[in-house]
């Protein structure tokens, strides 16, 4: 979910195989356990990239009229 180039390839493969994506379910997530103050910046960044950036990039790539 954090590699935009890989996400673009997945979208292209899905479009090639099934046609344009009309429904996108963002079902991937990452989480840390314990108090936020005890989580490393690296873990917080990974959680944010997985839960926010990745789905946003997929939605952007799949918006109507995109190529």
C-alpha positions as CSV (number, residue, x, y, z in Angstrom):
1,X,0.0,0.0,0.0
2,X,3.0,2.3,0.3
3,X,4.6,1.7,-3.1
4,X,2.8,4.0,-5.6
5,X,4.5,2.3,-8.7
6,X,3.4,-1.1,-7.5
7,X,-0.1,0.2,-6.9
8,X,-0.2,1.6,-10.4
9,X,0.8,-1.8,-11.8
10,X,-1.9,-3.5,-9.8
11,X,-4.6,-1.1,-11.1
12,X,-3.3,-1.6,-14.7
13,X,-3.4,-5.4,-14.4
14,X,-6.9,-5.3,-13.0
15,X,-8.1,-2.9,-15.8
16,X,-6.5,-5.2,-18.4
17,X,-8.0,-8.3,-17.0
18,X,-11.5,-7.2,-15.9
19,X,-12.0,-3.7,-17.4
20,X,-12.2,-0.4,-15.5
21,X,-12.5,-0.6,-11.7
22,X,-15.9,0.6,-10.6
23,X,-15.8,-0.3,-7.0
24,X,-12.7,0.0,-4.8
25,X,-12.6,-1.5,-1.2
26,X,-9.8,-0.2,0.8
27,X,-9.3,-3.1,3.2
28,X,-5.6,-3.0,4.1
29,X,-4.5,-1.5,7.4
30,X,-1.5,-1.3,9.7
31,X,-1.6,-0.7,13.5
32,X,0.8,-0.2,16.4
33,X,0.2,-1.5,19.8
34,X,0.7,0.4,23.0
35,X,0.8,4.1,23.8
36,X,1.5,6.3,20.8
37,X,4.3,8.0,22.7
38,X,6.2,4.7,22.8
39,X,5.9,4.0,19.1
40,X,8.8,4.8,16.9
41,X,8.5,7.5,14.2
42,X,9.3,4.8,11.6
43,X,6.2,2.8,12.8
44,X,4.0,5.8,12.9
45,X,5.1,6.7,9.4
46,X,4.4,3.2,8.1
47,X,0.9,3.2,9.7
48,X,0.1,6.6,8.1
49,X,1.4,5.6,4.7
50,X,-0.5,2.3,4.8
51,X,-3.8,3.6,6.2
52,X,-4.0,7.1,4.6
53,X,-1.5,7.6,1.7
54,X,-1.9,4.1,0.0
55,X,-5.7,4.2,-0.1
56,X,-5.6,7.9,-1.3
57,X,-3.2,6.9,-4.1
58,X,-5.5,4.0,-5.2
59,X,-8.5,6.3,-5.2
60,X,-6.6,8.9,-7.2
61,X,-5.4,6.3,-9.8
62,X,-9.0,5.0,-10.1
63,X,-10.9,8.2,-10.3
64,X,-13.3,8.6,-13.2
65,X,-11.5,9.6,-16.4
66,X,-8.0,8.6,-15.2
67,X,-5.7,6.7,-17.5
